[in-house]
């Protein structure tokens, strides 16, 4: 059943990368894992990341992204990285 969820998240990541809403990079400036005391929304699925969940914060310093930070659930981060890797390998 988890593979169905990952497939759906990967499709969402493909759409966001194609639309330019998420970067297509597997080389962020930094990635940190942490927990917050309040819920924030995941950049991929849009659901809240609650205080009992681990959040991945990805910092991108590429000029096109103006030093943005993106927060993800664990599985959402994995789906985005898989699709970013595929996008990087596509011929331009």
DSSP file (Angstrom, degrees, kcal/mol; ACC not computed):
  #  RESIDUE AA STRUCTURE BP1 BP2  ACC     N-H-->O    O-->H-N    N-H-->O    O-->H-N    TCO  KAPPA ALPHA  PHI   PSI    X-CA   Y-CA   Z-CA
    1    1 A X    >>        0   0    0      0, 0.0     4,-1.3     0, 0.0     3,-0.8   0.000 360.0 360.0 360.0 -35.0    0.0    0.0    0.0
    2    2 A X  H 3>  +     0   0    0      1,-0.2     4,-2.5     2,-0.2     5,-0.2   0.824 360.0  60.9 -62.8 -30.6    2.9    2.4    0.7
    3    3 A X  H 3> S+     0   0    0      1,-0.2     4,-2.5     2,-0.2    -1,-0.2   0.832  99.8  55.3 -66.5 -29.9    4.0    2.1   -2.9
    4    4 A X  H <> S+     0   0    0     -3,-0.8     4,-2.1     2,-0.2    -1,-0.2   0.922 109.3  46.9 -65.4 -43.6    0.7    3.5   -4.0
    5    5 A X  H  X S+     0   0    0     -4,-1.3     4,-2.5     2,-0.2    -2,-0.2   0.921 112.7  49.0 -62.9 -44.9    1.2    6.6   -1.8
    6    6 A X  H  X S+     0   0    0     -4,-2.5     4,-2.6     1,-0.2    -2,-0.2   0.901 109.6  52.5 -63.1 -40.7    4.8    7.0   -3.1
    7    7 A X  H  X S+     0   0    0     -4,-2.5     4,-2.1     2,-0.2    -1,-0.2   0.915 110.7  47.6 -59.8 -43.4    3.6    6.7   -6.7
    8    8 A X  H  X S+     0   0    0     -4,-2.1     4,-2.0     1,-0.2    -2,-0.2   0.908 113.1  47.9 -65.3 -42.0    1.0    9.5   -6.1
    9    9 A X  H  X S+     0   0    0     -4,-2.5     4,-2.6     2,-0.2    -2,-0.2   0.879 109.8  52.7 -67.2 -37.5    3.6   11.7   -4.4
   10   10 A X  H  X S+     0   0    0     -4,-2.6     4,-2.6     2,-0.2    -1,-0.2   0.902 108.7  50.1 -64.7 -39.9    6.1   11.2   -7.2
   11   11 A X  H  X S+     0   0    0     -4,-2.1     4,-2.1     2,-0.2    -2,-0.2   0.917 111.2  49.0 -63.5 -42.3    3.5   12.2   -9.7
   12   12 A X  H  X S+     0   0    0     -4,-2.0     4,-2.4     1,-0.2    -2,-0.2   0.912 110.6  50.5 -62.2 -42.9    2.8   15.3   -7.7
   13   13 A X  H  X S+     0   0    0     -4,-2.6     4,-2.7     2,-0.2     5,-0.2   0.906 108.2  52.9 -62.6 -41.8    6.5   16.1   -7.5
   14   14 A X  H  X S+     0   0    0     -4,-2.6     4,-2.6     1,-0.2    -1,-0.2   0.923 110.6  47.8 -58.2 -44.1    6.8   15.7  -11.3
   15   15 A X  H  X S+     0   0    0     -4,-2.1     4,-2.1     2,-0.2     6,-0.2   0.922 112.9  47.3 -64.1 -44.8    4.0   18.2  -11.8
   16   16 A X  H  X>S+     0   0    0     -4,-2.4     5,-2.5     2,-0.2     6,-1.2   0.884 113.5  48.1 -66.0 -38.8    5.5   20.7   -9.3
   17   17 A X  H ><5S+     0   0    0     -4,-2.7     3,-0.9     4,-0.2    -2,-0.2   0.931 112.2  49.0 -66.5 -44.7    8.9   20.4  -10.9
   18   18 A X  H 3<5S+     0   0    0     -4,-2.6    -2,-0.2     1,-0.2    -1,-0.2   0.859 112.8  48.1 -62.1 -35.6    7.5   20.8  -14.4
   19   19 A X  H 3<5S-     0   0    0     -4,-2.1    -1,-0.2    -5,-0.2    -2,-0.2   0.578 115.1-116.9 -81.1  -9.7    5.6   23.9  -13.3
   20   20 A X  T <<5S+     0   0    0     -3,-0.9    -3,-0.2    -4,-0.6    -2,-0.1   0.631  82.7 120.1  82.7  13.4    8.6   25.4  -11.6
   21   21 A X  S   <S+     0   0    0     -5,-2.5     2,-0.3    -6,-0.2    -4,-0.2   0.752  78.2  31.1 -81.6 -25.0    7.0   25.2   -8.1
   22   22 A X  S    S-     0   0    0     -6,-1.2    -2,-0.2    -9,-0.1    -1,-0.2  -0.979  93.3-107.6-129.7 145.6    9.8   23.0   -6.8
   23   23 A X        -     0   0    0     -2,-0.3     2,-0.8     1,-0.1    -6,-0.1  -0.366  15.7-136.1 -72.3 151.0   13.4   22.9   -7.8
   24   24 A X        +     0   0    0     -7,-0.1     2,-0.4    63,-0.1    -1,-0.1  -0.592  63.3 118.5-102.3  67.0   14.8   20.0   -9.9
   25   25 A X        -     0   0    0     -2,-0.8     3,-0.2     1,-0.1    60,-0.2  -0.995  47.3-170.5-136.4 140.2   18.0   19.7   -7.9
   26   26 A X  S    S+     0   0    0     -2,-0.4     2,-0.2    58,-0.2    -1,-0.1   0.216  83.2  72.7-105.0  11.4   19.5   16.8   -5.9
   27   27 A X        +     0   0    0      3,-0.0    -1,-0.2     0, 0.0     0, 0.0  -0.554  65.0 172.4-124.5  66.9   22.2   19.2   -4.6
   28   28 A X        -     0   0    0     -2,-0.2    32,-0.2    -3,-0.2     3,-0.1  -0.286  44.6-114.9 -69.1 162.6   20.6   21.5   -2.1
   29   29 A X  S    S-     0   0    0     30,-1.8     2,-0.3     1,-0.3    31,-0.2   0.908  92.0 -14.9 -62.9 -42.9   22.7   23.9   -0.1
   30   30 A X  E     -A   59   0A   0     29,-1.5    29,-2.9     2,-0.0     2,-0.4  -0.987  54.1-156.4-158.0 156.5   21.7   22.1    3.1
   31   31 A X  E     +A   58   0A   0     -2,-0.3     2,-0.4    27,-0.2    27,-0.2  -0.996  17.9 179.4-134.9 130.0   19.1   19.6    4.4
   32   32 A X  E     -A   57   0A   0     25,-2.4    25,-3.3    -2,-0.4     2,-0.4  -0.984  18.5-144.9-132.5 145.1   18.2   19.4    8.1
   33   33 A X  E     +A   56   0A   0     -2,-0.4     2,-0.3    23,-0.2    23,-0.2  -0.904  36.0 142.3-106.3 135.7   15.8   17.2   10.0
   34   34 A X  E     -A   55   0A   0     21,-2.4    21,-2.8    -2,-0.4     2,-0.4  -0.981  42.2-118.7-161.1 169.0   13.9   18.6   12.9
   35   35 A X        -     0   0    0     -2,-0.3     2,-0.3    19,-0.2    19,-0.1  -0.923  24.3-152.1-116.0 144.8   10.7   18.8   14.8
   36   36 A X        -     0   0    0     17,-0.4    17,-0.2    -2,-0.4     4,-0.1  -0.762  20.5-131.5-112.7 160.5    8.6   21.9   15.3
   37   37 A X  S    S+     0   0    0     -2,-0.3     2,-0.3    15,-0.1    14,-0.2   0.514  93.4  42.1 -88.0  -5.3    6.2   22.8   18.1
   38   38 A X  S    S-     0   0    0     12,-0.1     2,-0.3    13,-0.1    -2,-0.1  -0.962  92.6 -99.2-137.6 156.6    3.5   23.8   15.7
   39   39 A X        -     0   0    0     -2,-0.3     2,-0.3     9,-0.1    11,-0.2  -0.544  37.0-179.8 -77.4 137.3    2.2   22.4   12.4
   40   40 A X  E     -C   49   0B   0      9,-1.3     9,-3.8    -2,-0.3     2,-0.3  -0.889  33.2 -96.9-126.4 163.6    3.4   23.8    9.1
   41   41 A X  E     -C   48   0B   0     -2,-0.3    30,-0.3     7,-0.3     2,-0.2  -0.606  31.5-120.1 -86.8 139.9    2.4   22.7    5.6
   42   42 A X     >  -     0   0    0      5,-2.8     4,-1.1    -2,-0.3    30,-0.2  -0.555  16.5-134.7 -72.4 137.2    4.5   20.3    3.5
   43   43 A X  T  4 S+     0   0    0     28,-3.1    29,-0.1    -2,-0.2    -1,-0.1   0.756  99.5  37.5 -65.8 -25.5    5.6   21.8    0.2
   44   44 A X  T  4 S+     0   0    0     27,-0.3    -1,-0.1     3,-0.1    28,-0.1   0.934 128.6  22.1 -94.0 -58.8    4.7   18.6   -1.7
   45   45 A X  T  4 S-     0   0    0      2,-0.1    -2,-0.1     1,-0.1     3,-0.1   0.691  88.8-134.2 -88.6 -17.2    1.4   17.2   -0.3
   46   46 A X     <  +     0   0    0     -4,-1.1     2,-0.1     1,-0.3    -3,-0.1   0.390  61.8 128.4  81.8  -5.4    0.1   20.3    1.4
   47   47 A X        -     0   0    0     -6,-0.1    -5,-2.8     1,-0.1    -1,-0.3  -0.432  67.6 -93.4 -79.4 158.6   -0.8   18.5    4.6
   48   48 A X  E     -C   41   0B   0     -7,-0.2     2,-0.7    -2,-0.1    -7,-0.3  -0.440  23.9-139.9 -70.7 144.3    0.4   19.8    7.9
   49   49 A X  E     -C   40   0B   0     -9,-3.8    -9,-1.3    -2,-0.1   -13,-0.1  -0.939  32.0-149.5 -99.7 110.6    3.6   18.4    9.4
   50   50 A X    >   -     0   0    0     -2,-0.7     3,-2.4   -11,-0.2   -14,-0.3  -0.309  24.8-100.2 -87.4 167.7    2.6   18.1   13.1
   51   51 A X  T 3  S+     0   0    0      1,-0.3    -1,-0.1   -14,-0.2   -13,-0.1   0.706 121.1  54.1 -60.6 -23.2    4.8   18.4   16.2
   52   52 A X  T 3  S+     0   0    0    -17,-0.1     2,-0.3     2,-0.1    -1,-0.3   0.403  98.3  82.0 -92.2   4.5    5.1   14.6   16.6
   53   53 A X  S <  S-     0   0    0     -3,-2.4   -17,-0.4   -17,-0.2     2,-0.4  -0.783  81.5-118.2-107.5 152.4    6.4   14.2   13.0
   54   54 A X        -     0   0    0     -2,-0.3    20,-0.4   -19,-0.1     2,-0.4  -0.710  28.8-155.3 -86.8 137.4    9.9   14.7   11.7
   55   55 A X  E     -A   34   0A   0    -21,-2.8   -21,-2.4    -2,-0.4     2,-0.6  -0.931   8.2-145.5-117.3 137.5   10.3   17.5    9.1
   56   56 A X  E     -AB  33  72A   0     16,-2.7    16,-2.3    -2,-0.4     2,-0.6  -0.904  13.4-161.4 -98.5 125.1   13.0   17.8    6.4
   57   57 A X  E     -AB  32  71A   0    -25,-3.3   -25,-2.4    -2,-0.6     2,-0.5  -0.940   5.8-165.1-109.0 119.4   14.0   21.4    5.7
   58   58 A X  E     -AB  31  70A   0     12,-3.1    12,-2.5    -2,-0.6     2,-0.5  -0.909   2.4-159.1-108.4 125.6   15.8   21.8    2.4
   59   59 A X  E     -AB  30  69A   0    -29,-2.9   -30,-1.8    -2,-0.5   -29,-1.5  -0.910   5.4-168.2-107.3 129.0   17.6   25.1    1.7
   60   60 A X  E     + B   0  68A   0      8,-2.8     8,-0.7    -2,-0.5   -32,-0.1  -0.969  13.1 177.7-117.8 125.1   18.4   26.0   -1.9
   61   61 A X        +     0   0    0     -2,-0.5     5,-0.1     6,-0.2    -1,-0.1   0.261  36.7 129.6-110.0  11.0   20.8   28.9   -2.6
   62   62 A X    >>> -     0   0    0      1,-0.1     3,-1.8     6,-0.1     4,-0.7  -0.376  69.5-117.3 -63.7 145.0   20.7   28.7   -6.4
   63   63 A X  G >45S+     0   0    0      1,-0.3     3,-0.8     2,-0.2    -1,-0.1   0.844 112.9  58.7 -53.8 -37.1   20.1   32.1   -8.0
   64   64 A X  G 345S+     0   0    0      1,-0.2    -1,-0.3     2,-0.1    -2,-0.1   0.728 110.7  42.6 -67.0 -19.6   16.8   30.9   -9.6
   65   65 A X  G <45S-     0   0    0     -3,-1.8     3,-0.4     3,-0.1    -1,-0.2   0.412  97.0-137.1-109.9   0.4   15.4   30.1   -6.1
   66   66 A X  T <<5 -     0   0    0     -3,-0.8    -3,-0.1    -4,-0.7    -5,-0.1   0.854  66.7 -56.6  48.3  48.9   16.6   33.1   -4.2
   67   67 A X  S   <S+     0   0    0     -5,-0.7    -1,-0.2     1,-0.1    -6,-0.2   0.913  87.0 173.1  53.7  52.8   17.8   31.2   -1.1
   68   68 A X  E     -B   60   0A   0     -8,-0.7    -8,-2.8    -3,-0.4     2,-0.4  -0.527  24.5-143.1 -89.1 157.5   14.4   29.5   -0.4
   69   69 A X  E     -B   59   0A   0    -10,-0.2     2,-0.4    -2,-0.2   -10,-0.2  -0.945  11.6-163.7-117.9 143.7   13.6   26.9    2.2
   70   70 A X  E     -B   58   0A   0    -12,-2.5   -12,-3.1    -2,-0.4     2,-0.4  -0.993   6.1-151.0-129.2 132.8   11.2   24.0    1.7
   71   71 A X  E     +B   57   0A   0     -2,-0.4   -28,-3.1   -30,-0.3     2,-0.3  -0.881  21.3 173.9-106.7 136.4    9.7   21.8    4.3
   72   72 A X  E     -B   56   0A   0    -16,-2.3   -16,-2.7    -2,-0.4     2,-0.1  -0.962  34.1-115.8-137.2 151.2    8.7   18.2    3.6
   73   73 A X     >  -     0   0    0     -2,-0.3     4,-2.5   -18,-0.2     5,-0.2  -0.416  48.3-101.7 -67.8 163.1    7.4   15.0    5.3
   74   74 A X  H  > S+     0   0    0    -20,-0.4     4,-2.0     1,-0.2     5,-0.1   0.946 122.7  41.3 -55.7 -53.3    9.9   12.2    5.2
   75   75 A X  H  > S+     0   0    0      1,-0.2     4,-2.4     2,-0.2    -1,-0.2   0.858 113.8  53.2 -67.8 -35.2    8.1   10.4    2.3
   76   76 A X  H  > S+     0   0    0      2,-0.2     4,-2.4     1,-0.2    -1,-0.2   0.891 108.0  50.9 -66.2 -39.3    7.4   13.6    0.5
   77   77 A X  H  X S+     0   0    0     -4,-2.5     4,-2.5     2,-0.2    -2,-0.2   0.923 110.4  49.7 -62.5 -44.0   11.1   14.5    0.6
   78   78 A X  H  X S+     0   0    0     -4,-2.0     4,-2.2     2,-0.2    -2,-0.2   0.920 111.2  48.8 -61.4 -44.5   12.0   11.1   -0.8
   79   79 A X  H  X S+     0   0    0     -4,-2.4     4,-2.1     1,-0.2    -1,-0.2   0.916 112.0  48.7 -62.8 -43.8    9.4   11.5   -3.7
   80   80 A X  H  X S+     0   0    0     -4,-2.4     4,-2.8     1,-0.2     5,-0.2   0.924 111.3  49.6 -62.7 -43.9   10.7   14.9   -4.5
   81   81 A X  H  X S+     0   0    0     -4,-2.5     4,-2.2     2,-0.2    -1,-0.2   0.880 109.2  52.1 -65.3 -37.4   14.3   13.8   -4.6
   82   82 A X  H  X S+     0   0    0     -4,-2.2     4,-1.8     1,-0.2    -1,-0.2   0.928 115.0  41.7 -61.9 -44.4   13.5   10.8   -6.8
   83   83 A X  H  X S+     0   0    0     -4,-2.1     4,-2.3     2,-0.2    -2,-0.2   0.846 111.9  54.0 -74.7 -33.5   11.8   13.1   -9.3
   84   84 A X  H  X S+     0   0    0     -4,-2.8     4,-2.2     2,-0.2   -58,-0.2   0.898 108.7  50.9 -64.3 -39.2   14.4   15.8   -9.1
   85   85 A X  H  X S+     0   0    0     -4,-2.2     4,-1.4    -5,-0.2    -2,-0.2   0.915 110.5  48.2 -63.3 -43.5   17.1   13.2   -9.9
   86   86 A X  H  X S+     0   0    0     -4,-1.8     4,-0.8     1,-0.2    -2,-0.2   0.899 111.6  50.5 -63.6 -40.9   15.1   12.1  -12.9
   87   87 A X  H >< S+     0   0    0     -4,-2.3     3,-0.6     1,-0.2    -1,-0.2   0.868 107.1  54.0 -66.6 -36.7   14.6   15.7  -14.1
   88   88 A X  H 3< S+     0   0    0     -4,-2.2    -1,-0.2     1,-0.2    -2,-0.2   0.835 107.3  51.7 -65.1 -32.0   18.4   16.3  -13.7
   89   89 A X  H 3< S+     0   0    0     -4,-1.4    -1,-0.2    -5,-0.1    -2,-0.2   0.653  85.9 104.0 -81.5 -15.0   19.1   13.4  -16.0
   90   90 A X  S << S-     0   0    0     -4,-0.8     2,-0.1    -3,-0.6    -3,-0.0  -0.436  81.9-109.0 -67.9 137.7   16.8   14.5  -18.8
   91   91 A X              0   0    0      1,-0.1    -1,-0.1    -2,-0.1    -2,-0.1  -0.411 360.0 360.0 -65.3 142.7   18.6   15.9  -21.8
   92   92 A X              0   0    0     -2,-0.1    -1,-0.1    -3,-0.1    -2,-0.1   0.452 360.0 360.0 -80.8 360.0   18.0   19.7  -22.1
